[in-house]
Amino acid sequence: MTQIWELVRITWQTFTLMFTDLRYILILALVFSIVYRQYSKKRTYEQEFFGLRRTDPLRETAAAAIYGLGGGLLATALFIVFGVSLTNSGAAYLWLAAILLMLFHPRFLCFSYAGSLVSIIHLVTGYPEVHIPTLMALVAILHLAESALIFVDGYNGSSPVFFKHKSGKVVGGFAMRRLWPMPTIALVGLAVASSGVEWQSVAMPDWWPIFHGGLEVPEGQMLVYMLFPVVVALGYSDFVQTELPKSKSRRSAGMLLVYSLVLLGLSLLANKFSVLSILPVIFASLGHELVIFWGKRREWRREPVFHGDNGVMVLSVYPNSPAEQMGLQEGDVIKSVNGVEVSDLKQLVDEISPWAVDPVFIVENRFLQPKQREVRFKGTVPPLGIIPAPHPGQASYVHFKDGYLKSLWKKWRARRK
């Protein structure tokens, strides 16, 4: 038990180094600026499309930093328990491969695909020199931390979006975009002289490290593992039109958790039997594709629920508006105002125009119990302060961008035609 507390103490000392050393402070500042820019783009979208002034980039970045700190502590614990070292893991190549793949499509900015690419190149050419089980374990642990972050924070701040459904109708939904700066502690294995140097060290059990990293120790030296501060950024991007964002993000987190545990298990197997190294390499990318496919398949097979065909459905509410004060929320369908039924947005506007004093609304929500309730507001409306789900004749909707190289390919083909 004394050894465990000593390890915790040394780990915490290394962790605090990121907030006291100027070099790490600059790295943190760079990562935070990237996260801040992401949430600023989200605010710009909401303002341009809906006039919705809800996202505060500074507050969102601060909240993401807090969640990211928790994810970093989880990743640190797993790195140390399994003995996953950055030495021979190809972490630098992992970043380069991820950036290259992003040029084809933004969703390929993922360590799963990058890890598979780096590993396959190594298996075919022998370069770069990486220990595949350790690299795959690194990818698995980062996804484990990501699944935890998606579970607790993936649905927060979801933006309302209008989609073009396969039926041709425009329906409502939500875009979930989160980015977390994640400071963590990784291990670095070094071969040093076995005598003459004093280290602040902790004696680890004989079975540790589980992942040896393929490190060879010359005669007269010994292998030591140093704690090394690392700052990474993990992101989550998804869309939903058949359920609430919270349900979708937690289902996605569960599937990602299963994927991560299977990948970690295959990495352990490959670490014990090197001939099986191809298994985690193949599963890293194909398994991740399956996770994405299953999530999309559920969206394809189920009918969208955020549309204004029967009543006026609330997709979002404006901050400090009458709608927020009376407790209207995502998925509420306004069925009547002051006893008069409303079947579409035009009827709702007619009933509250030029204004309604102390209105009483009957709303239904399929996601809540009881499904129907009465809400009141002391004062006058409009403004009501809601973003309604699109009506059948809605013309505006979002169009998702292609990757840089795919975009160039489409432009080249258009010029050829």
ZADREN-71333 format. One record per residue (C-alpha): residue number from 1; x, y, z. Coordinates in nm, 2 decimals. Example, Ala and Ser with C-alpha at 12.3 -4.5 7.8 and 13.67 -1.06 7.14 Angstrom:
BEGIN
+-----+--------+--------+--------+
| pos |   east |  north |     up |
+-----+--------+--------+--------+
|   1 |   1.23 |  -0.45 |   0.78 |
|   2 |   1.37 |  -0.11 |   0.71 |
+-----+--------+--------+--------+
END
This chain:
BEGIN
+-----+--------+--------+--------+
| pos |   east |  north |     up |
+-----+--------+--------+--------+
|   1 |   0.00 |   0.00 |   0.00 |
|   2 |   0.29 |   0.23 |   0.07 |
|   3 |   0.42 |   0.18 |  -0.28 |
|   4 |   0.09 |   0.27 |  -0.43 |
|   5 |   0.07 |   0.60 |  -0.24 |
|   6 |   0.43 |   0.68 |  -0.34 |
|   7 |   0.34 |   0.61 |  -0.70 |
|   8 |   0.03 |   0.84 |  -0.67 |
|   9 |   0.25 |   1.11 |  -0.51 |
|  10 |   0.51 |   1.10 |  -0.79 |
|  11 |   0.24 |   1.09 |  -1.06 |
|  12 |   0.07 |   1.40 |  -0.91 |
|  13 |   0.40 |   1.59 |  -0.90 |
|  14 |   0.45 |   1.51 |  -1.27 |
|  15 |   0.09 |   1.61 |  -1.34 |
|  16 |   0.13 |   1.95 |  -1.17 |
|  17 |   0.44 |   2.01 |  -1.38 |
|  18 |   0.21 |   2.09 |  -1.68 |
|  19 |   0.07 |   2.39 |  -1.49 |
|  20 |   0.40 |   2.53 |  -1.36 |
|  21 |   0.65 |   2.46 |  -1.64 |
|  22 |   0.64 |   2.74 |  -1.91 |
|  23 |   0.69 |   2.48 |  -2.20 |
|  24 |   0.38 |   2.29 |  -2.10 |
|  25 |   0.18 |   2.60 |  -2.03 |
|  26 |   0.25 |   2.71 |  -2.39 |
|  27 |   0.13 |   2.37 |  -2.52 |
|  28 |  -0.18 |   2.39 |  -2.30 |
|  29 |  -0.25 |   2.74 |  -2.43 |
|  30 |  -0.22 |   2.62 |  -2.79 |
|  31 |  -0.46 |   2.33 |  -2.73 |
|  32 |  -0.70 |   2.55 |  -2.54 |
|  33 |  -0.70 |   2.80 |  -2.83 |
|  34 |  -0.80 |   2.52 |  -3.07 |
|  35 |  -1.08 |   2.41 |  -2.84 |
|  36 |  -1.20 |   2.77 |  -2.80 |
|  37 |  -1.20 |   2.82 |  -3.18 |
|  38 |  -1.41 |   2.51 |  -3.22 |
|  39 |  -1.68 |   2.64 |  -2.98 |
|  40 |  -1.66 |   2.99 |  -3.14 |
|  41 |  -1.75 |   2.82 |  -3.48 |
|  42 |  -2.04 |   2.65 |  -3.31 |
|  43 |  -2.16 |   2.99 |  -3.18 |
|  44 |  -2.13 |   3.15 |  -3.52 |
|  45 |  -2.34 |   2.87 |  -3.68 |
|  46 |  -2.62 |   2.90 |  -3.42 |
|  47 |  -2.63 |   3.28 |  -3.46 |
|  48 |  -2.63 |   3.27 |  -3.85 |
|  49 |  -2.88 |   3.00 |  -3.89 |
|  50 |  -3.12 |   3.06 |  -3.59 |
|  51 |  -3.01 |   3.39 |  -3.44 |
|  52 |  -2.96 |   3.18 |  -3.12 |
|  53 |  -2.72 |   3.34 |  -2.87 |
|  54 |  -2.66 |   3.06 |  -2.64 |
|  55 |  -2.30 |   2.93 |  -2.67 |
|  56 |  -2.04 |   3.10 |  -2.46 |
|  57 |  -1.70 |   2.98 |  -2.61 |
|  58 |  -1.51 |   3.07 |  -2.30 |
|  59 |  -1.75 |   2.89 |  -2.06 |
|  60 |  -1.77 |   2.59 |  -2.30 |
|  61 |  -1.39 |   2.57 |  -2.31 |
|  62 |  -1.36 |   2.59 |  -1.93 |
|  63 |  -1.62 |   2.31 |  -1.89 |
|  64 |  -1.44 |   2.10 |  -2.15 |
|  65 |  -1.12 |   2.15 |  -1.96 |
|  66 |  -1.27 |   2.02 |  -1.64 |
|  67 |  -1.41 |   1.71 |  -1.81 |
|  68 |  -1.08 |   1.66 |  -2.00 |
|  69 |  -0.89 |   1.67 |  -1.67 |
|  70 |  -1.10 |   1.38 |  -1.54 |
|  71 |  -1.05 |   1.19 |  -1.87 |
|  72 |  -0.67 |   1.26 |  -1.84 |
|  73 |  -0.66 |   1.11 |  -1.49 |
|  74 |  -0.84 |   0.80 |  -1.61 |
|  75 |  -0.60 |   0.76 |  -1.91 |
|  76 |  -0.30 |   0.81 |  -1.67 |
|  77 |  -0.42 |   0.54 |  -1.44 |
|  78 |  -0.46 |   0.29 |  -1.73 |
|  79 |  -0.12 |   0.38 |  -1.89 |
|  80 |   0.05 |   0.31 |  -1.56 |
|  81 |  -0.14 |   0.00 |  -1.47 |
|  82 |  -0.08 |  -0.16 |  -1.81 |
|  83 |   0.27 |  -0.02 |  -1.85 |
|  84 |   0.20 |   0.14 |  -2.19 |
|  85 |   0.51 |   0.33 |  -2.29 |
|  86 |   0.54 |   0.60 |  -2.56 |
|  87 |   0.88 |   0.44 |  -2.64 |
|  88 |   0.85 |   0.24 |  -2.96 |
|  89 |   0.47 |   0.30 |  -2.96 |
|  90 |   0.50 |   0.53 |  -3.27 |
|  91 |   0.29 |   0.81 |  -3.10 |
|  92 |   0.45 |   1.08 |  -3.33 |
|  93 |   0.36 |   0.88 |  -3.64 |
|  94 |   0.01 |   0.83 |  -3.50 |
|  95 |  -0.04 |   1.21 |  -3.51 |
|  96 |   0.10 |   1.25 |  -3.86 |
|  97 |  -0.11 |   0.96 |  -4.00 |
|  98 |  -0.43 |   1.11 |  -3.84 |
|  99 |  -0.37 |   1.45 |  -4.00 |
| 100 |  -0.30 |   1.29 |  -4.34 |
| 101 |  -0.62 |   1.08 |  -4.32 |
| 102 |  -0.82 |   1.39 |  -4.22 |
| 103 |  -0.75 |   1.54 |  -4.56 |
| 104 |  -0.96 |   1.26 |  -4.71 |
| 105 |  -1.25 |   1.31 |  -4.47 |
| 106 |  -1.28 |   1.49 |  -4.13 |
| 107 |  -1.42 |   1.17 |  -3.96 |
| 108 |  -1.09 |   0.99 |  -4.03 |
| 109 |  -0.92 |   1.22 |  -3.78 |
| 110 |  -0.91 |   0.93 |  -3.54 |
| 111 |  -0.63 |   0.73 |  -3.38 |
| 112 |  -0.80 |   0.40 |  -3.48 |
| 113 |  -0.75 |   0.45 |  -3.85 |
| 114 |  -0.41 |   0.62 |  -3.79 |
| 115 |  -0.29 |   0.33 |  -3.57 |
| 116 |  -0.40 |   0.07 |  -3.83 |
| 117 |  -0.22 |   0.27 |  -4.11 |
| 118 |   0.11 |   0.30 |  -3.92 |
| 119 |   0.10 |  -0.06 |  -3.81 |
| 120 |   0.03 |  -0.19 |  -4.17 |
| 121 |   0.31 |   0.02 |  -4.31 |
| 122 |   0.54 |  -0.13 |  -4.04 |
| 123 |   0.43 |  -0.48 |  -4.11 |
| 124 |   0.49 |  -0.44 |  -4.49 |
| 125 |   0.81 |  -0.23 |  -4.49 |
| 126 |   0.96 |  -0.27 |  -4.14 |
| 127 |   0.94 |   0.11 |  -4.10 |
| 128 |   0.87 |   0.30 |  -3.88 |
| 129 |   1.00 |   0.10 |  -3.59 |
| 130 |   0.70 |   0.05 |  -3.36 |
| 131 |   0.58 |  -0.21 |  -3.12 |
| 132 |   0.23 |  -0.29 |  -3.25 |
| 133 |   0.07 |  -0.43 |  -2.93 |
| 134 |   0.18 |  -0.12 |  -2.74 |
| 135 |   0.05 |   0.12 |  -3.01 |
| 136 |  -0.28 |  -0.06 |  -3.02 |
| 137 |  -0.31 |  -0.05 |  -2.64 |
| 138 |  -0.24 |   0.32 |  -2.66 |
| 139 |  -0.53 |   0.37 |  -2.91 |
| 140 |  -0.76 |   0.15 |  -2.69 |
| 141 |  -0.69 |   0.35 |  -2.37 |
| 142 |  -0.75 |   0.68 |  -2.55 |
| 143 |  -1.08 |   0.55 |  -2.67 |
| 144 |  -1.17 |   0.43 |  -2.32 |
| 145 |  -1.12 |   0.78 |  -2.19 |
| 146 |  -1.32 |   0.92 |  -2.49 |
| 147 |  -1.61 |   0.68 |  -2.41 |
| 148 |  -1.62 |   0.81 |  -2.05 |
| 149 |  -1.62 |   1.17 |  -2.17 |
| 150 |  -1.89 |   1.11 |  -2.43 |
| 151 |  -2.10 |   0.94 |  -2.16 |
| 152 |  -2.09 |   1.24 |  -1.91 |
| 153 |  -2.06 |   1.53 |  -2.15 |
| 154 |  -2.12 |   1.43 |  -2.51 |
| 155 |  -2.48 |   1.56 |  -2.52 |
| 156 |  -2.42 |   1.90 |  -2.36 |
| 157 |  -2.46 |   2.20 |  -2.58 |
| 158 |  -2.61 |   2.01 |  -2.87 |
| 159 |  -2.70 |   2.25 |  -3.16 |
| 160 |  -3.04 |   2.23 |  -3.34 |
| 161 |  -3.00 |   2.14 |  -3.70 |
| 162 |  -3.23 |   2.09 |  -4.00 |
| 163 |  -3.15 |   1.78 |  -4.21 |
| 164 |  -3.26 |   1.66 |  -4.55 |
| 165 |  -3.42 |   1.32 |  -4.48 |
| 166 |  -3.40 |   1.03 |  -4.73 |
| 167 |  -3.78 |   1.07 |  -4.79 |
| 168 |  -3.70 |   1.42 |  -4.93 |
| 169 |  -3.85 |   1.60 |  -4.63 |
| 170 |  -3.66 |   1.84 |  -4.41 |
| 171 |  -3.66 |   1.73 |  -4.05 |
| 172 |  -3.50 |   1.86 |  -3.73 |
| 173 |  -3.23 |   1.71 |  -3.52 |
| 174 |  -2.92 |   1.79 |  -3.32 |
| 175 |  -2.55 |   1.82 |  -3.39 |
| 176 |  -2.33 |   1.70 |  -3.10 |
| 177 |  -1.98 |   1.84 |  -3.12 |
| 178 |  -1.76 |   1.83 |  -2.82 |
| 179 |  -1.38 |   1.88 |  -2.79 |
| 180 |  -1.19 |   1.81 |  -2.47 |
| 181 |  -0.83 |   1.92 |  -2.39 |
| 182 |  -0.69 |   1.63 |  -2.20 |
| 183 |  -0.37 |   1.65 |  -2.00 |
| 184 |  -0.24 |   1.31 |  -1.91 |
| 185 |   0.07 |   1.13 |  -1.79 |
| 186 |   0.24 |   0.87 |  -2.01 |
| 187 |   0.54 |   0.64 |  -1.96 |
| 188 |   0.87 |   0.66 |  -2.13 |
| 189 |   1.11 |   0.36 |  -2.11 |
| 190 |   1.48 |   0.43 |  -2.09 |
| 191 |   1.79 |   0.21 |  -2.06 |
| 192 |   2.02 |   0.36 |  -1.80 |
| 193 |   2.33 |   0.27 |  -1.61 |
| 194 |   2.25 |   0.02 |  -1.33 |
| 195 |   2.47 |   0.20 |  -1.08 |
| 196 |   2.59 |   0.54 |  -0.99 |
| 197 |   2.26 |   0.72 |  -1.05 |
| 198 |   2.00 |   0.79 |  -0.78 |
| 199 |   1.63 |   0.80 |  -0.89 |
| 200 |   1.31 |   0.89 |  -0.72 |
| 201 |   1.16 |   0.55 |  -0.79 |
| 202 |   0.90 |   0.30 |  -0.69 |
| 203 |   0.96 |  -0.07 |  -0.70 |
| 204 |   0.69 |  -0.22 |  -0.93 |
| 205 |   0.55 |  -0.58 |  -0.91 |
| 206 |   0.73 |  -0.86 |  -1.11 |
| 207 |   0.44 |  -0.89 |  -1.36 |
| 208 |   0.48 |  -0.52 |  -1.45 |
| 209 |   0.49 |  -0.38 |  -1.72 |
| 210 |   0.23 |  -0.59 |  -1.91 |
| 211 |   0.33 |  -0.42 |  -2.24 |
| 212 |   0.71 |  -0.46 |  -2.26 |
| 213 |   0.72 |  -0.24 |  -2.58 |
| 214 |   0.99 |  -0.45 |  -2.74 |
| 215 |   1.26 |  -0.26 |  -2.55 |
| 216 |   1.61 |  -0.42 |  -2.54 |
| 217 |   1.84 |  -0.34 |  -2.24 |
| 218 |   2.21 |  -0.35 |  -2.31 |
| 219 |   2.43 |  -0.54 |  -2.07 |
| 220 |   2.52 |  -0.34 |  -1.76 |
| 221 |   2.21 |  -0.12 |  -1.79 |
| 222 |   1.86 |  -0.14 |  -1.65 |
| 223 |   1.52 |  -0.04 |  -1.78 |
| 224 |   1.34 |   0.24 |  -1.60 |
| 225 |   1.01 |   0.41 |  -1.68 |
| 226 |   0.98 |   0.78 |  -1.65 |
| 227 |   0.66 |   0.97 |  -1.61 |
| 228 |   0.61 |   1.21 |  -1.90 |
| 229 |   0.34 |   1.49 |  -1.92 |
| 230 |   0.14 |   1.48 |  -2.25 |
| 231 |  -0.15 |   1.70 |  -2.37 |
| 232 |  -0.39 |   1.56 |  -2.62 |
| 233 |  -0.74 |   1.67 |  -2.75 |
| 234 |  -1.02 |   1.42 |  -2.78 |
| 235 |  -1.33 |   1.50 |  -2.98 |
| 236 |  -1.68 |   1.37 |  -3.04 |
| 237 |  -1.90 |   1.45 |  -3.34 |
| 238 |  -2.24 |   1.30 |  -3.41 |
| 239 |  -2.59 |   1.38 |  -3.54 |
| 240 |  -2.93 |   1.25 |  -3.42 |
| 241 |  -3.28 |   1.29 |  -3.55 |
| 242 |  -3.46 |   0.99 |  -3.39 |
| 243 |  -3.41 |   1.05 |  -3.02 |
| 244 |  -3.28 |   1.30 |  -2.77 |
| 245 |  -2.90 |   1.38 |  -2.77 |
| 246 |  -2.85 |   1.24 |  -2.42 |
| 247 |  -2.98 |   0.90 |  -2.52 |
| 248 |  -2.78 |   0.89 |  -2.85 |
| 249 |  -2.45 |   1.00 |  -2.68 |
| 250 |  -2.48 |   0.75 |  -2.40 |
| 251 |  -2.56 |   0.47 |  -2.65 |
| 252 |  -2.25 |   0.58 |  -2.85 |
| 253 |  -2.04 |   0.58 |  -2.54 |
| 254 |  -2.15 |   0.22 |  -2.46 |
| 255 |  -2.06 |   0.09 |  -2.80 |
| 256 |  -1.72 |   0.27 |  -2.79 |
| 257 |  -1.65 |   0.13 |  -2.45 |
| 258 |  -1.71 |  -0.23 |  -2.58 |
| 259 |  -1.49 |  -0.15 |  -2.89 |
| 260 |  -1.21 |  -0.02 |  -2.66 |
| 261 |  -1.22 |  -0.32 |  -2.43 |
| 262 |  -1.21 |  -0.57 |  -2.72 |
| 263 |  -0.92 |  -0.37 |  -2.88 |
| 264 |  -0.73 |  -0.37 |  -2.55 |
| 265 |  -0.79 |  -0.75 |  -2.51 |
| 266 |  -0.66 |  -0.81 |  -2.87 |
| 267 |  -0.36 |  -0.59 |  -2.79 |
| 268 |  -0.29 |  -0.80 |  -2.48 |
| 269 |  -0.31 |  -1.12 |  -2.68 |
| 270 |  -0.07 |  -0.98 |  -2.95 |
| 271 |   0.17 |  -0.87 |  -2.67 |
| 272 |   0.18 |  -1.23 |  -2.55 |
| 273 |   0.19 |  -1.39 |  -2.90 |
| 274 |   0.35 |  -1.16 |  -3.16 |
| 275 |   0.23 |  -1.37 |  -3.45 |
| 276 |  -0.12 |  -1.24 |  -3.36 |
| 277 |  -0.02 |  -0.87 |  -3.40 |
| 278 |  -0.24 |  -0.84 |  -3.71 |
| 279 |  -0.56 |  -0.90 |  -3.51 |
| 280 |  -0.57 |  -0.56 |  -3.32 |
| 281 |  -0.45 |  -0.39 |  -3.64 |
| 282 |  -0.74 |  -0.51 |  -3.84 |
| 283 |  -1.00 |  -0.47 |  -3.56 |
| 284 |  -0.89 |  -0.11 |  -3.48 |
| 285 |  -1.02 |   0.03 |  -3.81 |
| 286 |  -1.29 |  -0.23 |  -3.90 |
| 287 |  -1.43 |  -0.23 |  -3.55 |
| 288 |  -1.45 |   0.14 |  -3.54 |
| 289 |  -1.63 |   0.14 |  -3.87 |
| 290 |  -1.88 |  -0.11 |  -3.72 |
| 291 |  -1.94 |   0.12 |  -3.43 |
| 292 |  -2.02 |   0.41 |  -3.67 |
| 293 |  -2.23 |   0.18 |  -3.90 |
| 294 |  -2.44 |   0.05 |  -3.61 |
| 295 |  -2.50 |   0.41 |  -3.49 |
| 296 |  -2.60 |   0.53 |  -3.84 |
| 297 |  -2.81 |   0.21 |  -3.91 |
| 298 |  -3.03 |   0.29 |  -3.61 |
| 299 |  -3.08 |   0.64 |  -3.75 |
| 300 |  -3.16 |   0.51 |  -4.09 |
| 301 |  -3.41 |   0.24 |  -3.98 |
| 302 |  -3.60 |   0.46 |  -3.73 |
| 303 |  -3.83 |   0.75 |  -3.83 |
| 304 |  -3.72 |   1.10 |  -3.74 |
| 305 |  -3.92 |   1.25 |  -3.46 |
| 306 |  -3.83 |   1.62 |  -3.47 |
| 307 |  -4.08 |   1.76 |  -3.73 |
| 308 |  -4.38 |   1.98 |  -3.72 |
| 309 |  -4.65 |   1.77 |  -3.89 |
| 310 |  -4.89 |   1.75 |  -3.59 |
| 311 |  -4.86 |   2.05 |  -3.36 |
| 312 |  -4.56 |   2.27 |  -3.31 |
| 313 |  -4.25 |   2.08 |  -3.18 |
| 314 |  -3.99 |   2.27 |  -2.98 |
| 315 |  -3.64 |   2.20 |  -3.11 |
| 316 |  -3.46 |   2.45 |  -2.88 |
| 317 |  -3.54 |   2.75 |  -2.67 |
| 318 |  -3.37 |   3.09 |  -2.65 |
| 319 |  -3.20 |   3.17 |  -2.32 |
| 320 |  -3.40 |   3.39 |  -2.08 |
| 321 |  -3.70 |   3.37 |  -2.30 |
| 322 |  -4.06 |   3.31 |  -2.19 |
| 323 |  -4.03 |   2.96 |  -2.33 |
| 324 |  -3.73 |   2.89 |  -2.10 |
| 325 |  -3.90 |   3.04 |  -1.80 |
| 326 |  -4.21 |   2.83 |  -1.84 |
| 327 |  -4.01 |   2.51 |  -1.88 |
| 328 |  -4.05 |   2.43 |  -2.25 |
| 329 |  -3.77 |   2.19 |  -2.36 |
| 330 |  -3.65 |   1.98 |  -2.65 |
| 331 |  -3.92 |   1.75 |  -2.79 |
| 332 |  -4.22 |   1.94 |  -2.64 |
| 333 |  -4.51 |   1.96 |  -2.89 |
| 334 |  -4.74 |   2.25 |  -2.83 |
| 335 |  -5.10 |   2.11 |  -2.88 |
| 336 |  -5.31 |   2.41 |  -2.77 |
| 337 |  -5.30 |   2.77 |  -2.65 |
| 338 |  -5.57 |   2.89 |  -2.40 |
| 339 |  -5.78 |   2.59 |  -2.50 |
| 340 |  -5.75 |   2.64 |  -2.87 |
| 341 |  -5.59 |   2.35 |  -3.06 |
| 342 |  -5.29 |   2.43 |  -3.29 |
| 343 |  -5.18 |   2.20 |  -3.56 |
| 344 |  -4.90 |   2.40 |  -3.72 |
| 345 |  -4.68 |   2.70 |  -3.67 |
| 346 |  -4.91 |   2.94 |  -3.85 |
| 347 |  -5.20 |   2.86 |  -3.61 |
| 348 |  -4.97 |   2.91 |  -3.31 |
| 349 |  -4.87 |   3.25 |  -3.44 |
| 350 |  -5.23 |   3.34 |  -3.51 |
| 351 |  -5.34 |   3.25 |  -3.15 |
| 352 |  -5.07 |   3.45 |  -2.98 |
| 353 |  -5.08 |   3.75 |  -3.21 |
| 354 |  -5.07 |   4.04 |  -3.16 |
| 355 |  -5.01 |   3.91 |  -2.80 |
| 356 |  -5.14 |   3.67 |  -2.55 |
| 357 |  -5.16 |   3.76 |  -2.18 |
| 358 |  -5.08 |   3.49 |  -1.92 |
| 359 |  -5.11 |   3.21 |  -2.18 |
| 360 |  -5.17 |   2.85 |  -2.09 |
| 361 |  -5.01 |   2.58 |  -2.32 |
| 362 |  -5.09 |   2.21 |  -2.34 |
| 363 |  -4.78 |   2.03 |  -2.45 |
| 364 |  -4.69 |   1.66 |  -2.51 |
| 365 |  -4.35 |   1.50 |  -2.50 |
| 366 |  -4.29 |   1.14 |  -2.60 |
| 367 |  -3.96 |   1.13 |  -2.41 |
| 368 |  -4.11 |   1.23 |  -2.07 |
| 369 |  -4.35 |   1.10 |  -1.82 |
| 370 |  -4.63 |   1.21 |  -1.80 |
| 371 |  -4.64 |   1.26 |  -2.17 |
| 372 |  -4.89 |   1.55 |  -2.15 |
| 373 |  -4.86 |   1.85 |  -1.92 |
| 374 |  -4.98 |   2.21 |  -1.88 |
| 375 |  -4.74 |   2.50 |  -1.87 |
| 376 |  -4.82 |   2.86 |  -1.79 |
| 377 |  -4.65 |   3.20 |  -1.83 |
| 378 |  -4.72 |   3.51 |  -1.63 |
| 379 |  -4.68 |   3.79 |  -1.88 |
| 380 |  -4.73 |   3.85 |  -2.25 |
| 381 |  -4.61 |   3.66 |  -2.56 |
| 382 |  -4.47 |   3.70 |  -2.82 |
| 383 |  -4.18 |   3.67 |  -2.82 |
| 384 |  -4.22 |   3.31 |  -2.72 |
| 385 |  -3.86 |   3.22 |  -2.77 |
| 386 |  -3.86 |   2.88 |  -2.94 |
| 387 |  -3.69 |   2.73 |  -3.24 |
| 388 |  -3.97 |   2.51 |  -3.39 |
| 389 |  -3.89 |   2.18 |  -3.57 |
| 390 |  -3.92 |   2.23 |  -3.94 |
| 391 |  -4.25 |   2.22 |  -4.12 |
| 392 |  -4.30 |   2.00 |  -4.43 |
| 393 |  -4.23 |   2.28 |  -4.67 |
| 394 |  -3.90 |   2.39 |  -4.50 |
| 395 |  -3.64 |   2.47 |  -4.76 |
| 396 |  -3.32 |   2.54 |  -4.56 |
| 397 |  -3.11 |   2.26 |  -4.42 |
| 398 |  -2.74 |   2.19 |  -4.35 |
| 399 |  -2.50 |   2.03 |  -4.60 |
| 400 |  -2.20 |   1.85 |  -4.46 |
| 401 |  -1.86 |   1.92 |  -4.60 |
| 402 |  -1.63 |   1.67 |  -4.77 |
| 403 |  -1.26 |   1.63 |  -4.68 |
| 404 |  -1.01 |   1.85 |  -4.85 |
| 405 |  -0.88 |   1.59 |  -5.10 |
| 406 |  -1.23 |   1.47 |  -5.18 |
| 407 |  -1.34 |   1.82 |  -5.24 |
| 408 |  -1.06 |   1.88 |  -5.48 |
| 409 |  -1.15 |   1.55 |  -5.66 |
| 410 |  -1.51 |   1.67 |  -5.71 |
| 411 |  -1.40 |   2.01 |  -5.84 |
| 412 |  -1.16 |   1.84 |  -6.09 |
| 413 |  -1.44 |   1.61 |  -6.21 |
| 414 |  -1.68 |   1.90 |  -6.25 |
| 415 |  -1.42 |   2.09 |  -6.46 |
| 416 |  -1.37 |   1.78 |  -6.68 |
| 417 |  -1.75 |   1.76 |  -6.74 |
+-----+--------+--------+--------+
END
